[in-house]
Amino acid sequence: MKKGRYRHHTGKKYEFLDIVTDTETDENIVVYRELFDKFNVLVCPESVFTGYVPGSGKVPIFQWIED
């Protein structure tokens, strides 16, 4: 996965920071930051970050836009 900026399917922009591992489940977790409002640092499963909007066909949840 490329580090850099991503656009959420709703139009908001985020910065991908890193992938970490949940020690309880061994699941890959994406660490990313809002590029709006309070610039909160957020996490979600890698499968969600790289997935597609349910019922949309092939609209990605997050799409890479730049370094």
BAPA-687746 format. One record per atom (N, C-alpha, C): residue number from 0; residue in three letters; atom name; x, y, z. Coordinates in nm, 4 decimals. Layout:
BEGIN
+-----+-----+----+----------+----------+----------+
!   i !  aa ! at !        X !        Y !        Z !
+-----+-----+----+----------+----------+----------+
! NUM ! ALA ! CA !        X !        Y !        Z !
...
+-----+-----+----+----------+----------+----------+
//
This chain:
BEGIN
+-----+-----+----+----------+----------+----------+
!   i !  aa ! at !        X !        Y !        Z !
+-----+-----+----+----------+----------+----------+
!   0 ! MET !  N !   0.0842 !  -0.1167 !   0.0000 !
!   0 ! MET ! CA !   0.0000 !   0.0000 !   0.0000 !
!   0 ! MET !  C !   0.0893 !   0.1238 !   0.0000 !
!   1 ! LYS !  N !   0.0533 !   0.2212 !  -0.0810 !
!   1 ! LYS ! CA !   0.1335 !   0.3436 !  -0.0926 !
!   1 ! LYS !  C !   0.1054 !   0.4398 !   0.0215 !
!   2 ! LYS !  N !   0.2127 !   0.4976 !   0.0765 !
!   2 ! LYS ! CA !   0.1939 !   0.6070 !   0.1713 !
!   2 ! LYS !  C !   0.1551 !   0.7306 !   0.0911 !
!   3 ! GLY !  N !   0.0818 !   0.8183 !   0.1548 !
!   3 ! GLY ! CA !   0.0396 !   0.9403 !   0.0876 !
!   3 ! GLY !  C !  -0.1047 !   0.9730 !   0.1186 !
!   4 ! ARG !  N !  -0.1635 !   1.0505 !   0.0313 !
!   4 ! ARG ! CA !  -0.3001 !   1.0992 !   0.0530 !
!   4 ! ARG !  C !  -0.4007 !   1.0137 !  -0.0233 !
!   5 ! TYR !  N !  -0.5137 !   0.9943 !   0.0432 !
!   5 ! TYR ! CA !  -0.6230 !   0.9160 !  -0.0133 !
!   5 ! TYR !  C !  -0.7516 !   0.9955 !  -0.0029 !
!   6 ! ARG !  N !  -0.8409 !   0.9732 !  -0.0969 !
!   6 ! ARG ! CA !  -0.9736 !   1.0340 !  -0.0927 !
!   6 ! ARG !  C !  -1.0736 !   0.9250 !  -0.0553 !
!   7 ! HIS !  N !  -1.1516 !   0.9515 !   0.0483 !
!   7 ! HIS ! CA !  -1.2592 !   0.8612 !   0.0897 !
!   7 ! HIS !  C !  -1.3717 !   0.8727 !  -0.0130 !
!   8 ! HIS !  N !  -1.4512 !   0.7704 !  -0.0264 !
!   8 ! HIS ! CA !  -1.5586 !   0.7738 !  -0.1274 !
!   8 ! HIS !  C !  -1.6584 !   0.8866 !  -0.1029 !
!   9 ! THR !  N !  -1.6595 !   0.9446 !   0.0179 !
!   9 ! THR ! CA !  -1.7477 !   1.0583 !   0.0472 !
!   9 ! THR !  C !  -1.6851 !   1.1917 !   0.0072 !
!  10 ! GLY !  N !  -1.5555 !   1.1875 !  -0.0342 !
!  10 ! GLY ! CA !  -1.4882 !   1.3091 !  -0.0802 !
!  10 ! GLY !  C !  -1.3861 !   1.3671 !   0.0158 !
!  11 ! LYS !  N !  -1.3878 !   1.3262 !   0.1422 !
!  11 ! LYS ! CA !  -1.2916 !   1.3798 !   0.2389 !
!  11 ! LYS !  C !  -1.1539 !   1.3186 !   0.2156 !
!  12 ! LYS !  N !  -1.0501 !   1.3951 !   0.2524 !
!  12 ! LYS ! CA !  -0.9120 !   1.3505 !   0.2292 !
!  12 ! LYS !  C !  -0.8462 !   1.3060 !   0.3591 !
!  13 ! TYR !  N !  -0.7609 !   1.2031 !   0.3440 !
!  13 ! TYR ! CA !  -0.6898 !   1.1433 !   0.4565 !
!  13 ! TYR !  C !  -0.5468 !   1.1147 !   0.4144 !
!  14 ! GLU !  N !  -0.4587 !   1.1039 !   0.5140 !
!  14 ! GLU ! CA !  -0.3203 !   1.0671 !   0.4883 !
!  14 ! GLU !  C !  -0.2918 !   0.9308 !   0.5506 !
!  15 ! PHE !  N !  -0.2512 !   0.8350 !   0.4677 !
!  15 ! PHE ! CA !  -0.2118 !   0.7027 !   0.5162 !
!  15 ! PHE !  C !  -0.0779 !   0.7170 !   0.5861 !
!  16 ! LEU !  N !  -0.0680 !   0.6659 !   0.7097 !
!  16 ! LEU ! CA !   0.0548 !   0.6780 !   0.7871 !
!  16 ! LEU !  C !   0.1319 !   0.5474 !   0.7964 !
!  17 ! ASP !  N !   0.0628 !   0.4380 !   0.8278 !
!  17 ! ASP ! CA !   0.1336 !   0.3120 !   0.8486 !
!  17 ! ASP !  C !   0.0352 !   0.1966 !   0.8607 !
!  18 ! ILE !  N !   0.0893 !   0.0759 !   0.8590 !
!  18 ! ILE ! CA !   0.0123 !  -0.0442 !   0.8899 !
!  18 ! ILE !  C !   0.0742 !  -0.1063 !   1.0142 !
!  19 ! VAL !  N !  -0.0089 !  -0.1389 !   1.1107 !
!  19 ! VAL ! CA !   0.0353 !  -0.2043 !   1.2332 !
!  19 ! VAL !  C !  -0.0403 !  -0.3359 !   1.2478 !
!  20 ! THR !  N !   0.0047 !  -0.4202 !   1.3383 !
!  20 ! THR ! CA !  -0.0595 !  -0.5496 !   1.3588 !
!  20 ! THR !  C !  -0.1273 !  -0.5539 !   1.4950 !
!  21 ! ASP !  N !  -0.2537 !  -0.5953 !   1.4968 !
!  21 ! ASP ! CA !  -0.3256 !  -0.6177 !   1.6216 !
!  21 ! ASP !  C !  -0.2682 !  -0.7444 !   1.6853 !
!  22 ! THR !  N !  -0.2104 !  -0.7329 !   1.8037 !
!  22 ! THR ! CA !  -0.1432 !  -0.8466 !   1.8663 !
!  22 ! THR !  C !  -0.2405 !  -0.9545 !   1.9126 !
!  23 ! GLU !  N !  -0.3666 !  -0.9204 !   1.9301 !
!  23 ! GLU ! CA !  -0.4664 !  -1.0191 !   1.9725 !
!  23 ! GLU !  C !  -0.5155 !  -1.1044 !   1.8563 !
!  24 ! THR !  N !  -0.5301 !  -1.0420 !   1.7383 !
!  24 ! THR ! CA !  -0.5914 !  -1.1121 !   1.6245 !
!  24 ! THR !  C !  -0.4956 !  -1.1348 !   1.5079 !
!  25 ! ASP !  N !  -0.3786 !  -1.0733 !   1.5109 !
!  25 ! ASP ! CA !  -0.2822 !  -1.0762 !   1.4003 !
!  25 ! ASP !  C !  -0.3342 !  -1.0041 !   1.2751 !
!  26 ! GLU !  N !  -0.4384 !  -0.9261 !   1.2898 !
!  26 ! GLU ! CA !  -0.4973 !  -0.8525 !   1.1772 !
!  26 ! GLU !  C !  -0.4161 !  -0.7263 !   1.1488 !
!  27 ! ASN !  N !  -0.3985 !  -0.6941 !   1.0198 !
!  27 ! ASN ! CA !  -0.3330 !  -0.5690 !   0.9803 !
!  27 ! ASN !  C !  -0.4311 !  -0.4543 !   0.9986 !
!  28 ! ILE !  N !  -0.3817 !  -0.3471 !   1.0630 !
!  28 ! ILE ! CA !  -0.4625 !  -0.2287 !   1.0917 !
!  28 ! ILE !  C !  -0.3956 !  -0.1080 !   1.0269 !
!  29 ! VAL !  N !  -0.4736 !  -0.0297 !   0.9552 !
!  29 ! VAL ! CA !  -0.4235 !   0.0918 !   0.8896 !
!  29 ! VAL !  C !  -0.4355 !   0.2091 !   0.9864 !
!  30 ! VAL !  N !  -0.3282 !   0.2862 !   0.9964 !
!  30 ! VAL ! CA !  -0.3261 !   0.4089 !   1.0766 !
!  30 ! VAL !  C !  -0.3269 !   0.5246 !   0.9766 !
!  31 ! TYR !  N !  -0.4236 !   0.6145 !   0.9902 !
!  31 ! TYR ! CA !  -0.4358 !   0.7255 !   0.8957 !
!  31 ! TYR !  C !  -0.4875 !   0.8493 !   0.9670 !
!  32 ! ARG !  N !  -0.4691 !   0.9662 !   0.9035 !
!  32 ! ARG ! CA !  -0.5038 !   1.0943 !   0.9650 !
!  32 ! ARG !  C !  -0.5996 !   1.1717 !   0.8759 !
!  33 ! GLU !  N !  -0.6978 !   1.2340 !   0.9411 !
!  33 ! GLU ! CA !  -0.7873 !   1.3256 !   0.8696 !
!  33 ! GLU !  C !  -0.7069 !   1.4437 !   0.8183 !
!  34 ! LEU !  N !  -0.7386 !   1.4926 !   0.7013 !
!  34 ! LEU ! CA !  -0.6772 !   1.6163 !   0.6502 !
!  34 ! LEU !  C !  -0.7813 !   1.7280 !   0.6501 !
!  35 ! PHE !  N !  -0.8591 !   1.7321 !   0.7582 !
!  35 ! PHE ! CA !  -0.9644 !   1.8323 !   0.7766 !
!  35 ! PHE !  C !  -0.9963 !   1.8375 !   0.9260 !
!  36 ! ASP !  N !  -1.0790 !   1.9300 !   0.9660 !
!  36 ! ASP ! CA !  -1.1246 !   1.9453 !   1.1045 !
!  36 ! ASP !  C !  -1.0093 !   1.9392 !   1.2044 !
!  37 ! LYS !  N !  -1.0089 !   1.8379 !   1.2906 !
!  37 ! LYS ! CA !  -0.9106 !   1.8285 !   1.3990 !
!  37 ! LYS !  C !  -0.7881 !   1.7453 !   1.3637 !
!  38 ! PHE !  N !  -0.7798 !   1.6956 !   1.2413 !
!  38 ! PHE ! CA !  -0.6673 !   1.6130 !   1.1968 !
!  38 ! PHE !  C !  -0.6475 !   1.4914 !   1.2890 !
!  39 ! ASN !  N !  -0.7599 !   1.4314 !   1.3293 !
!  39 ! ASN ! CA !  -0.7555 !   1.3137 !   1.4160 !
!  39 ! ASN !  C !  -0.6799 !   1.1994 !   1.3500 !
!  40 ! VAL !  N !  -0.6107 !   1.1209 !   1.4314 !
!  40 ! VAL ! CA !  -0.5478 !   0.9977 !   1.3844 !
!  40 ! VAL !  C !  -0.6487 !   0.8861 !   1.4068 !
!  41 ! LEU !  N !  -0.6711 !   0.8060 !   1.3029 !
!  41 ! LEU ! CA !  -0.7737 !   0.7020 !   1.3040 !
!  41 ! LEU !  C !  -0.7135 !   0.5676 !   1.2683 !
!  42 ! VAL !  N !  -0.7868 !   0.4604 !   1.2961 !
!  42 ! VAL ! CA !  -0.7452 !   0.3262 !   1.2569 !
!  42 ! VAL !  C !  -0.8644 !   0.2503 !   1.2008 !
!  43 ! CYS !  N !  -0.8361 !   0.1571 !   1.1102 !
!  43 ! CYS ! CA !  -0.9381 !   0.0648 !   1.0612 !
!  43 ! CYS !  C !  -0.8671 !  -0.0582 !   1.0067 !
!  44 ! PRO !  N !  -0.9373 !  -0.1709 !   0.9966 !
!  44 ! PRO ! CA !  -0.8757 !  -0.2899 !   0.9387 !
!  44 ! PRO !  C !  -0.8307 !  -0.2631 !   0.7951 !
!  45 ! GLU !  N !  -0.7178 !  -0.3218 !   0.7566 !
!  45 ! GLU ! CA !  -0.6676 !  -0.3044 !   0.6203 !
!  45 ! GLU !  C !  -0.7720 !  -0.3480 !   0.5177 !
!  46 ! SER !  N !  -0.8474 !  -0.4525 !   0.5494 !
!  46 ! SER ! CA !  -0.9492 !  -0.5017 !   0.4561 !
!  46 ! SER !  C !  -1.0584 !  -0.3983 !   0.4299 !
!  47 ! VAL !  N !  -1.0858 !  -0.3135 !   0.5280 !
!  47 ! VAL ! CA !  -1.1834 !  -0.2053 !   0.5091 !
!  47 ! VAL !  C !  -1.1216 !  -0.0938 !   0.4253 !
!  48 ! PHE !  N !  -1.0002 !  -0.0516 !   0.4613 !
!  48 ! PHE ! CA !  -0.9334 !   0.0582 !   0.3914 !
!  48 ! PHE !  C !  -0.9156 !   0.0276 !   0.2431 !
!  49 ! THR !  N !  -0.8854 !  -0.0973 !   0.2101 !
!  49 ! THR ! CA !  -0.8600 !  -0.1353 !   0.0709 !
!  49 ! THR !  C !  -0.9829 !  -0.1937 !   0.0031 !
!  50 ! GLY !  N !  -1.0948 !  -0.1943 !   0.0734 !
!  50 ! GLY ! CA !  -1.2163 !  -0.2556 !   0.0196 !
!  50 ! GLY !  C !  -1.2974 !  -0.1631 !  -0.0691 !
!  51 ! TYR !  N !  -1.4150 !  -0.2119 !  -0.1032 !
!  51 ! TYR ! CA !  -1.5075 !  -0.1390 !  -0.1901 !
!  51 ! TYR !  C !  -1.6356 !  -0.1063 !  -0.1152 !
!  52 ! VAL !  N !  -1.7009 !   0.0018 !  -0.1550 !
!  52 ! VAL ! CA !  -1.8264 !   0.0440 !  -0.0935 !
!  52 ! VAL !  C !  -1.9302 !  -0.0662 !  -0.1188 !
!  53 ! PRO !  N !  -1.9923 !  -0.1188 !  -0.0134 !
!  53 ! PRO ! CA !  -2.0914 !  -0.2252 !  -0.0319 !
!  53 ! PRO !  C !  -2.2050 !  -0.1827 !  -0.1257 !
!  54 ! GLY !  N !  -2.2383 !  -0.2710 !  -0.2180 !
!  54 ! GLY ! CA !  -2.3483 !  -0.2456 !  -0.3113 !
!  54 ! GLY !  C !  -2.3174 !  -0.1490 !  -0.4234 !
!  55 ! SER !  N !  -2.1906 !  -0.1076 !  -0.4354 !
!  55 ! SER ! CA !  -2.1561 !  -0.0059 !  -0.5353 !
!  55 ! SER !  C !  -2.0902 !  -0.0643 !  -0.6602 !
!  56 ! GLY !  N !  -2.0673 !  -0.1922 !  -0.6599 !
!  56 ! GLY ! CA !  -1.9900 !  -0.2484 !  -0.7704 !
!  56 ! GLY !  C !  -1.8442 !  -0.2458 !  -0.7328 !
!  57 ! LYS !  N !  -1.7678 !  -0.1546 !  -0.7914 !
!  57 ! LYS ! CA !  -1.6232 !  -0.1483 !  -0.7653 !
!  57 ! LYS !  C !  -1.5771 !  -0.0082 !  -0.7268 !
!  58 ! VAL !  N !  -1.6553 !   0.0642 !  -0.6470 !
!  58 ! VAL ! CA !  -1.6136 !   0.1957 !  -0.5980 !
!  58 ! VAL !  C !  -1.5282 !   0.1731 !  -0.4731 !
!  59 ! PRO !  N !  -1.3983 !   0.2108 !  -0.4787 !
!  59 ! PRO ! CA !  -1.3124 !   0.1894 !  -0.3617 !
!  59 ! PRO !  C !  -1.3526 !   0.2784 !  -0.2449 !
!  60 ! ILE !  N !  -1.3376 !   0.2264 !  -0.1234 !
!  60 ! ILE ! CA !  -1.3646 !   0.3064 !  -0.0050 !
!  60 ! ILE !  C !  -1.2636 !   0.4203 !   0.0037 !
!  61 ! PHE !  N !  -1.1355 !   0.3910 !  -0.0167 !
!  61 ! PHE ! CA !  -1.0292 !   0.4906 !  -0.0208 !
!  61 ! PHE !  C !  -0.9545 !   0.4775 !  -0.1524 !
!  62 ! GLN !  N !  -0.9283 !   0.5894 !  -0.2173 !
!  62 ! GLN ! CA !  -0.8537 !   0.5886 !  -0.3428 !
!  62 ! GLN !  C !  -0.7322 !   0.6783 !  -0.3289 !
!  63 ! TRP !  N !  -0.6135 !   0.6214 !  -0.3633 !
!  63 ! TRP ! CA !  -0.4881 !   0.6979 !  -0.3553 !
!  63 ! TRP !  C !  -0.4937 !   0.8148 !  -0.4506 !
!  64 ! ILE !  N !  -0.4474 !   0.9339 !  -0.4046 !
!  64 ! ILE ! CA !  -0.4489 !   1.0513 !  -0.4924 !
!  64 ! ILE !  C !  -0.3118 !   1.1152 !  -0.5097 !
!  65 ! GLU !  N !  -0.2219 !   1.1053 !  -0.4091 !
!  65 ! GLU ! CA !  -0.0890 !   1.1671 !  -0.4243 !
!  65 ! GLU !  C !   0.0031 !   1.1303 !  -0.3089 !
!  66 ! ASP !  N !   0.1349 !   1.1538 !  -0.3311 !
!  66 ! ASP ! CA !   0.2343 !   1.1328 !  -0.2254 !
!  66 ! ASP !  C !   0.2276 !   1.2450 !  -0.1253 !
+-----+-----+----+----------+----------+----------+
//
